[in-house]
Amino acid sequence: MLDFILLSSHIPSSNLPYLFAAFAVSWVVLFGYLFYVNRRQHEVRKEIARLQNLLDRSTEN
């Protein structure tokens, strides 16, 4: 019985749930980061457009 317990703890397939969990967490973190970067880029583009409009108005006067 002890041999079975020792052998089953060293079988690589017994670690598959942990591998899947790490893989899933990695993808969630990656997509979260991409979403954050995309949202931040959108905000920066809006700010640039706002500053460009402000600059255009100030040069007209």
Short mmCIF file of the C-alpha atoms (twelve columns), coordinates in Angstrom:
data_MODEL
# 
_entry.id   MODEL 
# 
loop_
_atom_site.group_PDB 
_atom_site.id 
_atom_site.type_symbol 
_atom_site.label_atom_id 
_atom_site.label_alt_id 
_atom_site.label_comp_id 
_atom_site.label_asym_id 
_atom_site.label_seq_id 
_atom_site.Cartn_x 
_atom_site.Cartn_y 
_atom_site.Cartn_z 
_atom_site.pdbx_PDB_model_num 
ATOM 1  C CA . MET A 1  0.000  0.000  0.000   1 
ATOM 2  C CA . LEU A 2  2.821  2.416  0.860   1 
ATOM 3  C CA . ASP A 3  4.471  1.709  -2.503  1 
ATOM 4  C CA . PHE A 4  1.220  2.656  -4.289  1 
ATOM 5  C CA . ILE A 5  0.950  5.913  -2.353  1 
ATOM 6  C CA . LEU A 6  4.572  6.815  -3.100  1 
ATOM 7  C CA . LEU A 7  4.238  5.920  -6.783  1 
ATOM 8  C CA . SER A 8  0.938  7.749  -7.250  1 
ATOM 9  C CA . SER A 9  2.362  10.941 -5.767  1 
ATOM 10 C CA . HIS A 10 5.129  10.927 -8.394  1 
ATOM 11 C CA . ILE A 11 2.913  10.338 -11.436 1 
ATOM 12 C CA . PRO A 12 3.025  13.491 -13.596 1 
ATOM 13 C CA . SER A 13 -0.661 13.228 -14.496 1 
ATOM 14 C CA . SER A 14 -1.553 13.757 -10.842 1 
ATOM 15 C CA . ASN A 15 -0.337 17.357 -11.214 1 
ATOM 16 C CA . LEU A 16 -2.591 18.178 -14.175 1 
ATOM 17 C CA . PRO A 17 -5.200 20.085 -12.138 1 
ATOM 18 C CA . TYR A 18 -2.490 22.371 -10.785 1 
ATOM 19 C CA . LEU A 19 -1.055 22.855 -14.260 1 
ATOM 20 C CA . PHE A 20 -4.501 23.719 -15.616 1 
ATOM 21 C CA . ALA A 21 -5.122 26.137 -12.746 1 
ATOM 22 C CA . ALA A 22 -1.802 27.897 -13.323 1 
ATOM 23 C CA . PHE A 23 -2.502 28.060 -17.056 1 
ATOM 24 C CA . ALA A 24 -5.995 29.491 -16.488 1 
ATOM 25 C CA . VAL A 25 -4.730 32.069 -13.994 1 
ATOM 26 C CA . SER A 26 -2.000 33.100 -16.435 1 
ATOM 27 C CA . TRP A 27 -4.560 33.689 -19.198 1 
ATOM 28 C CA . VAL A 28 -6.861 35.634 -16.872 1 
ATOM 29 C CA . VAL A 29 -3.962 37.842 -15.780 1 
ATOM 30 C CA . LEU A 30 -2.887 38.366 -19.398 1 
ATOM 31 C CA . PHE A 31 -6.381 39.358 -20.565 1 
ATOM 32 C CA . GLY A 32 -6.837 41.579 -17.523 1 
ATOM 33 C CA . TYR A 33 -3.583 43.357 -18.316 1 
ATOM 34 C CA . LEU A 34 -4.529 43.749 -21.991 1 
ATOM 35 C CA . PHE A 35 -7.914 45.161 -20.987 1 
ATOM 36 C CA . TYR A 36 -6.219 47.631 -18.630 1 
ATOM 37 C CA . VAL A 37 -3.714 48.724 -21.292 1 
ATOM 38 C CA . ASN A 38 -6.468 49.119 -23.886 1 
ATOM 39 C CA . ARG A 39 -8.599 51.215 -21.536 1 
ATOM 40 C CA . ARG A 40 -5.629 53.349 -20.543 1 
ATOM 41 C CA . GLN A 41 -4.664 53.879 -24.188 1 
ATOM 42 C CA . HIS A 42 -8.214 55.022 -24.949 1 
ATOM 43 C CA . GLU A 43 -8.051 57.519 -22.069 1 
ATOM 44 C CA . VAL A 44 -4.692 58.845 -23.263 1 
ATOM 45 C CA . ARG A 45 -6.024 59.302 -26.807 1 
ATOM 46 C CA . LYS A 46 -9.009 61.247 -25.466 1 
ATOM 47 C CA . GLU A 47 -6.688 63.429 -23.404 1 
ATOM 48 C CA . ILE A 48 -4.457 64.084 -26.419 1 
ATOM 49 C CA . ALA A 49 -7.504 65.075 -28.505 1 
ATOM 50 C CA . ARG A 50 -8.687 67.384 -25.720 1 
ATOM 51 C CA . LEU A 51 -5.285 69.032 -25.439 1 
ATOM 52 C CA . GLN A 52 -5.051 69.359 -29.221 1 
ATOM 53 C CA . ASN A 53 -8.431 71.127 -29.294 1 
ATOM 54 C CA . LEU A 54 -7.339 73.413 -26.467 1 
ATOM 55 C CA . LEU A 55 -4.114 74.209 -28.303 1 
ATOM 56 C CA . ASP A 56 -5.984 74.908 -31.560 1 
ATOM 57 C CA . ARG A 57 -8.364 77.286 -29.756 1 
ATOM 58 C CA . SER A 58 -5.534 79.152 -28.059 1 
ATOM 59 C CA . THR A 59 -3.617 79.629 -31.318 1 
ATOM 60 C CA . GLU A 60 -6.730 80.995 -33.065 1 
ATOM 61 C CA . ASN A 61 -7.090 83.857 -30.560 1 
# 
